[in-house]
Amino acid sequence: MAFTLGFHIILSCLGVALPAMMLIANYIGIRRNDADALKLARRWSKATAVAFAVGAVTGTVLSFEFGLLWPAFTGRFGEVFGVLFAIEGIFFFLEAIFIAIYIFGWNRMSPWTHFWTGVPVVITGLGGAFSVVAVNSWMNQPQGYSPTSGKVTSVEPLKVIFNPAVPYEVPHMILAAYLVTGFLVAGIYAVGLLRGRRDRIHRLGLLIPLTVACIATPIQFVVGDSSARAIAKDQPIKFAGMECVQKTSTDVTEYIFGRCTSTGVKGGIGIPGFDSFLVGWSTSTEVTGLDSVPPDDRPPFNTMLHWSFDVMVGICTALIGLGLWLGIAWWRKRDYPQTKWFLRATAVSGVAAVVALECGWIVTEVGRQPWIVNNVMRTSDAVTHASGVWVTFGVVLGLYVALGTALIVTLMAMSRRWRAEDEEDVGIPYGPEPGPPPDLATEAPK
Amino acid sequence: MSQANAVAVVLWIVLTMYAIFAGADFGAGLWSLLSGSGDGGRRPRELIDWALGPVWEANHVWLIFAVVVLWTGFPSAFEAVFSTLFIPLSLAALGIVLRGSGFAFQHTARRAGSQALAQRLFGLASLLTPFFMGTVVGAVAGGRVPVGNAAGDSVTSWLNPLSLVIGALFVATGAYVSAVFLVSDARRAGAPDLEEYFATRALVAAVVTGGLAAVGLVALYRDARYIFDGLTHDGLPLVILSALCGIGVLILLHRRAHRGARMLAAGAVASVIWGWGIAQHPYLLPKTLTISAGAAPSGTLTTVLVCFGVAVVVVLPSLALLYTLAQRNVVAEHQRPAPNPTGGEA
């Protein structure tokens, strides 16, 4: 499940944020009468369709996994968090419909009408992201149902939907989607530029997503920072796990990397008192340590958890640096930095952003362990009793490798054909319904 | 009607939509597999590709809807079904993933070899999903899915004559519905030979489906008497309606009047599903879990119903818009030079 989600999360990011990039390109294209920007918007709309189609498949499998892997979790709490998935269903359906209309509408509607058919795609993408991430926030800070033990007999949907983790987790994830998509797309065009394809399409393809991502990154840093503080308050054990805080105390040292052991952090760079300062703006702030709960209730893989958190923060900081580099160059020369190193950094930034995304996912999921619903249900109690679940898992793993390959091969084939300039021939799901293949009619025996 | 029953009706509506559209979709995959390799099968496959391209994704949406409504509205039934029947459900999921990637690959694969492989994969996957979904329905009907986390037997619950017959029936029904749909698509594409091709197959599939349905009734009589009794009493009008629709399709196909064939074929499937629903009422899992006992608290049920209401108000018009645009476009695109007057919508 963790694996499939880890895969699905990347596709969802593309599904949420790529439509926005495509609309920005579309807007620029219409406003400035820019054929290249329009061409980009058109290409991105097709890439969106592919990502969305594969996302739909992985999403279907995920909905199955709720039962195949975690029947007890869904059996007990399905009636609680399912509310959010019912809402998500509507958004998902609308997104599918409007993606189809938008892709379909190229050259068939007036430019502005067409542009406006794309707007619902962005909105429903945000709505879908909200409802799915809210499920995860609910698992982190469950509320809105009673009784808290045994069979749930009463549910307050609004309290479930707007659970206390939503205000920080949802914006954090939506920004992450824009950030990951922006750097990933910009990275692809940076590679193109490095290979000497210095045309205007590549220039715009680099600048539009990179600008979006560079604006999102510092905001993300602030949102992430306040999330960490909220976690320190509301999910103190997760925070202790992230920061390797063994004992509840004040003046807690902030360690960057290092190895977590029961007697403290070995290695790593320590900044005395800084952890307390980050939590409460003062070194005298008390930080809850892992020792406040029995060993059975502490998250596992402490070092990995700690590293994931640090890597995520580190990458975000580096990406802010990249944004500053772009910003300064733009301010002085109205152009992106004309050095290969900038393009190389941008190319790497896409991969880095995905790594940060996965690290963040590890932090929130592994950090909550051993609970699936924080402090209410243990993951081990949620899992299926069916034997042979490892076989299922292995098969799913193999399939996702196949699916990932299929996705990349498809996108690369599309890109190759775009370069060959016969982009109309790229067959994709959701594509405008083409006419019947010409030979169907012509070869019919008379 | 109680809230729980209303949510059950929602679930049944979504399942009906899934059965019709996905059934047609899976059936088309089966015809693609059966069309044979080489040149003979190329044209039917082209038609299938063309007809399927724009719609295949919507099927996932119905399925996700159904699964979500099941676990939100009736979590204990969901838990029981998905844990006991994890083998057929995993295999059905496998089919879904393979289909998705097979379909995507088919369009991008350059070499003929890998294209054929993708096609084979697509066809086999189309067989896998409906068959195993059918075995799941059979297991539930036979009362082999007790409430609880994997409380039933993970193998014999679905590996029994009733399940296997219903699995086969699902595949055959899909093939039948799909063949009827493809006849209309062939007409839309202006390929009379393919119209003939799929009309013949629709006839064969109809006979096979009818035969399997009869065998299924026998299996139900022996193994799931509750459902059998329901189908032959309260659900009887709908079963008869389904049979009449099925016969109507055959007559229409025989007379080459295809206008209402699609509606009738869909009606045949829908009425049997609703007949089944009436037969199973008031049970979710026959004889062990009733709809009201398995239902979620009322706050949740209200939300599900509100969501469904919103979906009807918002999603349906959008869908209508999409189909309207698509139909118009078909007309527009047919203006390009074609050797014989193909026309748009017949």
Contacts between the chains, C-beta under 8 A, distances in Angstrom:
chain1	res1	chain2	res2	distance
A	50	B	104	7.4
A	53	B	57	5.7
A	53	B	100	7.1
A	53	B	104	7.1
A	54	B	100	6.7
A	54	B	104	7.3
A	56	B	57	5.8
A	56	B	60	4.5
A	56	B	61	7.2
A	56	B	64	7.9
A	56	B	100	7.8
A	57	B	60	6.6
A	57	B	96	6.4
A	57	B	97	5.8
A	57	B	100	3.7
A	57	B	101	7.7
A	58	B	97	8.0
A	59	B	60	7.3
A	59	B	64	6.2
A	60	B	60	4.8
A	60	B	63	5.7
A	60	B	64	5.6
A	60	B	67	8.0
A	60	B	93	7.4
A	60	B	96	5.5
A	61	B	93	5.1
A	61	B	96	6.6
A	61	B	97	6.0
A	63	B	63	7.8
A	63	B	64	5.1
A	63	B	67	4.4
A	63	B	68	6.3
A	64	B	67	6.8
A	64	B	82	7.4
A	64	B	89	6.2
A	64	B	90	7.8
A	64	B	92	7.8
A	64	B	93	4.6
A	66	B	67	7.7
A	66	B	71	6.3
A	66	B	82	7.6
A	67	B	67	7.6
A	67	B	71	6.9
A	67	B	78	5.7
A	67	B	79	7.1
A	67	B	81	7.0
A	67	B	82	2.4
A	67	B	83	7.0
A	67	B	86	7.9
A	67	B	89	7.1
A	68	B	82	5.7
A	68	B	83	7.9
A	68	B	86	5.1
A	68	B	89	6.1
A	68	B	90	6.0
A	68	B	93	7.4
A	71	B	78	7.4
A	71	B	79	4.2
A	71	B	80	7.8
A	71	B	82	5.2
A	71	B	83	3.8
A	71	B	149	5.3
A	71	B	150	7.2
A	72	B	79	6.5
A	72	B	83	7.9
A	72	B	149	4.9
A	74	B	71	5.0
A	74	B	75	6.1
A	74	B	78	5.8
A	74	B	79	6.1
A	74	B	82	7.6
A	75	B	75	5.0
A	75	B	76	5.5
A	75	B	78	6.4
A	75	B	79	2.8
A	75	B	80	7.7
A	75	B	149	6.9
A	76	B	75	6.9
A	76	B	79	7.9
A	77	B	75	7.5
A	78	B	71	3.8
A	78	B	72	5.8
A	78	B	75	3.5
A	78	B	78	5.9
A	78	B	79	7.7
A	78	B	296	7.5
A	79	B	72	6.0
A	79	B	73	7.4
A	79	B	75	4.9
A	79	B	296	3.2
A	79	B	297	6.2
A	79	B	300	4.5
A	80	B	300	7.1
A	82	B	68	6.2
A	82	B	71	5.4
A	82	B	72	2.7
A	82	B	73	7.6
A	82	B	75	7.3
A	82	B	296	7.5
A	82	B	300	6.8
A	82	B	304	7.7
A	83	B	72	6.5
A	83	B	300	5.8
A	83	B	303	4.6
A	83	B	304	7.5
A	85	B	68	4.5
A	85	B	71	7.9
A	85	B	72	6.6
A	86	B	68	6.0
A	86	B	69	7.1
A	86	B	72	5.7
A	86	B	303	6.3
A	86	B	304	5.3
A	86	B	307	4.2
A	86	B	308	8.0
A	87	B	307	6.0
A	88	B	68	7.9
A	89	B	61	7.7
A	89	B	64	6.5
A	89	B	65	5.2
A	89	B	68	5.7
A	89	B	307	7.0
A	89	B	311	7.3
A	90	B	307	6.1
A	90	B	310	5.9
A	90	B	311	5.1
A	90	B	314	6.8
A	90	B	315	6.5
A	92	B	61	6.5
A	92	B	64	7.1
A	93	B	61	5.2
A	93	B	65	7.7
A	93	B	311	6.8
A	93	B	315	5.0
A	94	B	314	6.7
A	94	B	315	6.2
A	94	B	318	6.0
A	96	B	57	6.3
A	96	B	58	6.8
A	96	B	61	6.0
A	97	B	315	7.1
A	97	B	318	4.5
A	97	B	319	5.9
A	97	B	321	7.8
A	97	B	322	5.3
A	98	B	318	6.9
A	100	B	54	7.4
A	100	B	322	5.6
A	101	B	318	7.9
A	101	B	321	6.7
A	101	B	322	5.5
A	101	B	325	6.4
A	104	B	322	7.7
A	104	B	325	6.2
A	104	B	326	7.0
A	104	B	329	7.0
A	105	B	325	7.3
A	108	B	325	7.7
A	108	B	329	6.5
A	108	B	332	7.6
A	145	B	297	7.9
A	152	B	296	7.9
A	152	B	297	6.5
A	153	B	297	5.7
A	154	B	297	4.9
A	154	B	299	6.5
A	155	B	296	7.0
A	155	B	297	4.6
A	155	B	299	4.0
A	155	B	300	4.6
A	156	B	299	5.7
A	157	B	299	5.4
A	157	B	300	6.8
A	157	B	302	7.5
A	157	B	303	4.5
A	384	B	82	7.9
A	384	B	83	4.9
A	384	B	86	6.5
A	384	B	149	6.5
A	384	B	150	5.8
A	385	B	83	6.4
A	385	B	149	4.7
A	385	B	150	3.8
A	386	B	83	5.5
A	386	B	84	7.3
A	386	B	86	4.7
A	386	B	150	4.2
A	386	B	154	5.5
A	387	B	154	7.2
A	388	B	86	7.7
A	388	B	87	7.6
A	388	B	154	7.3
A	389	B	86	7.3
A	392	B	86	6.5
A	392	B	90	4.8
A	395	B	90	6.8
A	395	B	94	6.4
A	396	B	90	7.9
A	396	B	93	7.8
A	399	B	94	6.6
A	399	B	97	4.7
A	399	B	98	7.3
A	400	B	97	7.9
A	402	B	97	7.7
A	402	B	98	8.0
A	402	B	101	5.8
A	403	B	97	6.0
A	403	B	100	7.1
A	403	B	101	5.2
A	406	B	101	4.0
A	406	B	104	5.3
A	406	B	105	5.6
A	407	B	104	7.6
A	409	B	105	7.3
A	409	B	108	6.4
A	410	B	104	5.2
A	410	B	105	7.5
A	410	B	107	7.8
A	410	B	108	4.9
A	413	B	108	4.1
A	413	B	110	7.5
A	414	B	108	7.6
A	426	B	107	7.8
A	426	B	108	7.9
A	427	B	53	7.1
A	427	B	107	3.7
A	427	B	108	7.5
A	428	B	107	7.0
A	429	B	53	6.8
A	429	B	56	6.4
A	429	B	57	5.3
A	429	B	103	7.0
A	429	B	104	7.1
A	430	B	54	7.1
A	430	B	57	6.1
A	431	B	53	6.5
A	431	B	54	7.2
A	432	B	54	7.9
A	432	B	329	6.6
A	433	B	53	6.8
A	433	B	54	4.6
A	433	B	326	5.4
A	433	B	329	6.5
A	433	B	330	6.5
A	434	B	50	7.0
A	434	B	53	7.4
A	434	B	333	7.6
A	435	B	330	7.4
A	435	B	333	4.4
A	435	B	334	6.4
A	435	B	336	7.1
A	436	B	47	7.4
A	436	B	50	5.4
A	436	B	188	7.4
A	436	B	189	3.6
A	436	B	190	7.0
A	436	B	191	7.4
A	436	B	342	7.6
A	437	B	46	5.0
A	437	B	50	6.1
A	438	B	338	7.4
A	439	B	43	7.9
A	439	B	46	7.6
A	440	B	43	6.4
A	440	B	46	5.8
A	440	B	47	6.1
A	440	B	50	7.3
A	440	B	189	5.0
A	440	B	190	7.4
A	440	B	191	4.9
A	440	B	194	7.3
A	441	B	189	6.3
A	441	B	190	4.3
A	441	B	191	5.9
A	441	B	338	6.0
A	441	B	339	7.1
A	441	B	340	6.3
A	441	B	342	5.2
A	442	B	338	7.5
A	442	B	339	5.1
A	442	B	340	7.5
A	443	B	43	6.9
A	444	B	190	7.4
A	444	B	191	5.0
A	444	B	192	5.9
A	444	B	193	5.1
A	444	B	194	7.7
A	444	B	340	7.7
A	445	B	193	5.7
